[in-house]
Amino acid sequence: MNKNKNLIEQETNAKKGKHLTYGKRCKIETRLGDGYSLRAIAEEIDCSPSTISREIRNHAVTIKSNMNDCLNRNSCHRKNVCGGSACTMKCKSCNKCKKYCDDYIQAHCDTLIEKGLCNGCKKISRCSFEKKIYKADTAQKQYHEQLQGLRSGFDLTYEEIQKINELVTPLIKQGLSPYHIKQTLGDALPISESTLRRMINNCELDVRAIDLREAVRRKPRRKHKVTELPPSKAGRLYEDYLAYIAANDVSVVEMDCVEGIKTDTKAILSLHFVSLHMQLYYILPEHTAKCVVEVLDLIEDAIGSKMFSSLFEVILTDNGHEFWDYDGMECSIKNGKRTQIFYCDPNRSDEKGSCENNHKLLRCIIPKGNSIDGFNQEELLLATNHVNSYCRKSLFGKSPYQQAMECIPEDFFIYLGLELIAPDQVILKPSLLKK
């Protein structure tokens, strides 16, 4: 509060200029409320009465009435003008009649008609008419928006730009800097050095930024890469997933991607069977949606469409660009529907936490920060078998493979090349895949 008070005082005492300050606008609002005339206000803040009048005209806010402001409301006895069957009240008690009644005539406050402003009116709090009020905060905001709009371009005529071009272009081509040119030409150049640079950068003159002597040394500003917008995921959001599994007894598979280093082309597709704690890993030749669909097609082709649909009834994944093609992932190689895709909320990896947590075991074999490009699917299959043969406390001492073999057909393991590793032969170290 004290900070705002000091700001107002500083602005009020500032040197007289063409623009009203926030402090002066606050003074105008206060004095209007006290009943001062425009001339009295103008003398107090040291400006002309026309400036005050123009300020009020440009920035006063009109507030529509929320009550019935019909001129005939006191003598009106009409009902149900709006046609609503459930409405039983008289129309004069409702403010909707202005939309439907042909006899509606808007009433105006005599004080507003006389003074043109509601500031200082003692009845303003209980007034049912349309109001017009000057507020310093609103006026200052509108002023800044208008000022920014005026500064977005160049306030120069075509002839002025041509004259600047004739003066500046030969000197730029001689290797002179905009600063040197401005210092040399002085008032003959009707713009500042910074405006001259902006005109050159915006291609308003015959010379370009590359023609500036030091332009090639300056590192351009980094621009954010514009990426493709994701498709609409309506009906596939996490809240839809929760409703779906609550209404249907289905098996859920959580899907994710494990990446190596930034220069890698390949990535690892991870498929986690939640109830079994079993994880499948597949090499993606490229980190793209097309490669993800191809892996799912490969699995369906190996185990059959019927088994795929029974084991992959629901797939929950994140919002990575590689998972945007939900139509391709859901569509069977036989043109039917093989699964139902749902997406976690953005930045909520905890919503598929069991999959994320299980990546710790893969990271024991392929530590974070290592490249993935050097691995092939045969090596990933070996890592898959060792991870899934590791005994879990959450499974009461069993491994995911042992748990899965009790409820999944043997053909599933044979077709995908999955093998149970003896407990004493399990290796969860980078040495497993070292050649």
N, C-alpha and C positions, 0 to 999 in steps of 0.2 A: 504494500500500500504506500509506504514511504517512498519507494523507488518510483512509483507512478506519479506521486505528488511532486517529487523533484524534477521528473521529466517534464511535467506540465509547466512548472515554474521556469525551467530553462528555455522551453520553447516559447513561452509567453514573453520572456525578456529578449528573445532572439532579434536579430536585425530585421527590420521591416523588408519584406520581399513580396513577390507576386503571389505566392501560395500561402494559404492559411495553414497554420500548424495545428497539431492535435490539441495543444493547450488553448488556442483561440477558439477552436470548435467546442471544447468543453465550456468555455466562458459564454459562448453564444447560447448553448443549450441551457445553462444556468440562468442567464439573464432573461431569456424568453420565458422561462418558468416563473421568474419574478415579475413579469409584466412589463419589462423595459421595451421602449420603442426601438426600431431598427437604427435610428439615428443615434440614440443614446449608447447602444451597443457598439456601433461603429466608432464613436468617439473614444470609448473605453479601450478597445483593442487596436486603435490607430489604423483604421481603414475607412473606405467610403461606404455609405449606406447601400449603394448598388451592389457592392461585393457581398454584403450580408444577405441582401435580397436574392441575389443569384445563387448563393450557397444554399439557402433554404429551398429555393425552387428546384435546384438540381439534386439535392440529397434528402429532402423530406420523405418520410416513409408513409405510405397509405396502408392502413390496417382495416381490412374488411370486417364488417359487423358479423358476429356469431348469433345475433338475435334477429328477431323479425323487425325490419326497419321500413315496413310498408307504410305509406302515408295514410292509408285507409284502415290500418289494423284495429283501431279503437272501435270502429263501427262495423267491423267485419264479423259475420256469424257463419261463414262457410266452413264446411268440413270435407275431408277426403278429396281435396283437389288433386293430390298426387296420385290417386287411384289405388292406394295401398289398402288391401282388404282388412288388414289387422289394425289400421290406424283409426282411433276413435276421438282423438283430441281435435279441438278447434284449430283451424289453420293459423290463426293469429298467435297461437302459442308455439308455432313451429317456424323455423327459418327456411324451410324447403319450398315454401309456396312461391318464392320468387322465380323458381324454375318452371312452375306449372301454371300459375295463375295469370290470366290475361289482364286482370285488373290491377296487377302489382305496379305500384309507383314508388320508387325509392325516395325516402324522406332524408333530408339533410339538416344538420344542426345549423341554427341561425348564427351561432358564434363562429362556426367554421366558415360559413359563407361570408361573414363580415370581415374576419381577420385572416382567413386562409390557412390557419394553423391552430392546433389544439394545445400546444404548449402553454402552461399557465392556467388552463381551464380547471376550475374547482370540481366540475362534474365529470371529469374524464374517467374516473374509476367506475362510475355507474352508468355511463353513457351507452346507449344501444345503437348509436349512429356510426357510420363509417368515420374513421379518424385519420388525421394527417399530423404526424409528429416528426419533429427534427431531433435526431439522436446523434451525438458526437461520434460514438463508436462506429455506427453504421456509415456515417458520412466519411470518416477517415478511411474505412475499408474500401468504400467505393472510389475514393480519391486515389488510393494506391493502385487499385485495379485499372483505373483509367490511365494512370501515369505509366504503368508497365506496358499497357497497350500502345501508348504513344511512342515508347522507346523501342518497340520491337522492330522498327524499320528505320529508314533514313528520311528525315524531314527536309528533303531537297527536291527541287523541280528538275525536270529533264535537262533544261538549259544549264542549271548549276552543276549537275553531274558531268555534263559534257565539258564545261569549263575546267572543272577539277581534273578530269581525265587528260585534257590538253596540257595542263600544268605539270601533272605528276608523272605521267607515263614516260616521257623522255628522260626524266631524272632517275626513275627506278631502273630504266635500261642502262643508265650510266653506272649502275652499281651503288647508288646512294640509298641510304636507309630512310624510312618514313620519319624518324626523329630528325635527321639532318635536313630533310626536305621541309618539314614544318618550321624548323629554326631558320632556314634560309628564306622561305617565302613569307613567314609571319602572317600578318592579317590578310595578305593576298590569297591565302588558302583558308577558306571560311569554315574549316572543320579542324578537330583536334587530331593528334597523332593516332590515338586509339580508334577514332572513327575512320581514319584513313586505312588503318590495318583491317578493320572489319569490312570496309568496302572492297578491299583487295581480296579478302578471303571469301566474300560473297559474290565474287566475279562481277562487280558493278563497273569495273574499269577494264581497259584493254590489257593490263598486266595481271599476272596471277601470283599466288603465294610463292610458287617455285621461282619466280623472278627476283624475289627478295634475296639479298646476299647471304643472310644467315638462316634462311628458311630450311635449308637442307640439314642444318645442324640441330634443329629443334625436333625433339621427339614428339610425334603427334599424340594427342590424348587418346587414351585407350577407350575404345568403344565396346559396349557389351554386345556380344554376339546374339543376333536375333535367331532364336530357335523356333522350330515348328511348334505350333500350339497343340496341346494334347487333345484327343477327341473327347466328346462328352461321355462321362461315365455314369449317366443317370441310370438308376436301377442296379448299379454294380458297386455302390459305395459300401463302406464298412457297416453302416447302420442297416443296409439292405442285407448284408452278409449275416449279421446277428439275427435278423428276423427270419432269414431263410433256414439257418441251421436250427433255430428254435422250433420251426414248424416241420422240419424234415430230419429224419435220422440218416445222416449221410457221412461218408468218410471225407476228411479234409486234408488237402495237400498244400503246404505253404511253399511258394516259389520265390527265388531270389537270384541275384547275380553276384558272383565273387570276382572282383577285379584285381589285376596285378599292379603294374606301374602305368604311368600316363602314356607311355609310348607303345604299350601293348595293343595289338590288333585283336587278340583272342580274349575271351572271358570264360568263366565257368558258370554254367546253369545249375542251380541247386534246387532239388525237389525233396521236400521233407514231409514224410508221413507222420502226422502229429500223434496219433494214438499209438504208433509203433516205435517212434523215435528213430525211424529208419530214414537215411538220407541217400539220395542218388545224385551223382555228379556227372555232368556232360560238358565236353569242350564245345564252345561256340566259336567257329572260325572267325566271326566278326560279332561285335557287340551291337547287334541289330535285332529288330522285331522279326525280320524274315528268318534269321537263324534260330530264334526261339521256337517259331512255328515248325520249322524243319525238324528240330529235336523231338517235339511232341509227336509229329508225324512218324518219326523213326520208331519211337517207343510203341505207338499204336500199331504200326505195321509188324513189329516184332511179337507183341503179346496178343494181338487181336483186338478188334474194336469192342467186343463184348466185355473182355477183361479190363480194358482201359477204362470204359465207362463206369465199371463197378468199383475200381480202385481210385480213379481220379474224378469222383463225382463233383467235387468242388475244389477249385484252386484259388487260394488267396495270395495275392502278390502286392508289390508296392507300385508306386507311380513312375518308375523308371521308363525312359523312352523305349526301351527294348520290349516292354510289355503293353504297348499301346494298341497293338493289333488284336483286340479281344475277339473279333469275328474270326480271324485266322486261327487263334488258339482254341476257340470253341468248336470250330467246324471239323468234323471227322474226315478222314481220307476217303470215306464212302459217302460224303456229302450230307451226312446227318449231323446231329449235335452230340459231341462226345463228352463235354464237361461244362461247368458253369464257372465263369471268371468273376471274381470280386476283387476290389482294391482297398488297401488300407487308407486311412486318412493321411494327408501329406505330413511328412516329418514325424510319423508315428511308427517307427520300426518295432516298438514294443508290442504292437498289435499282432505281429507274427514272431513273437519273442523266442519260441522254441526253435525256429529255423535259424534265427540270428545267433542264438546261444550254441547251437550245434556246429556253427562254423569254426568255433574255437578248436575243435578236433582237426579240421582240415588245415587250419593255420599252424598246427603243430607239424604238419608234413610240408606245407607250402607256406612259410612264414610271410607275414605282411611285408610288402616292400620288394618282394621277389617277382621277377617276370613270369608270366604264364605262357608266353609265346613258345617256350621250349618244350612244352608238354603236349602229349597226344592223348587220344581217348583211351588207349590201352593202359597208359600210366594212370589216368584218372580212374579207370575201373579198378586197378589195384588199390589205389587210395580209398575208393568207395568200400571195397571189401574189408580193409583193415579198420576203417572207421566204424562200420556196422558190426564188426566182430568184437568190438570193445565192450566189456561188461559194464552195465549201468546200475547204479544204486537205485535209480528211479524205477527200474524194471526188476527189482529184487534179485540182483545178481545175474540176470540174463543179459545177453546182447540183443540189439535190435533184430539181427538176423534170426536168432533163436525164437524171439517173440513172433516175428513175421511168419516164420515157417509153420507155425501152428494154425494160422488163419488164412494164408495166401496159398493158392495152388502152386505145386512144385514147378509147373511149366513157366511161371513168372520168372523164377530164378534161372532156369535153364536158358530161356530165350534171351535174357538180358546179360548172361554170363556172370551172374552173381554167385560167389562162393563163400562159404563160412571158413574163416581162418581159425586155427586152433588158438586158444587163449594165450598160450605161452609163445606163440609165433607172431602175435600182433605187434606191429611197429608203428608208433606215432611220432616219427622223427623225420627230418629232411633226408636222412640216409636211405629211406624207403625208395625214393625215386631217383637217387643219385646213380648216374650211369658209370 
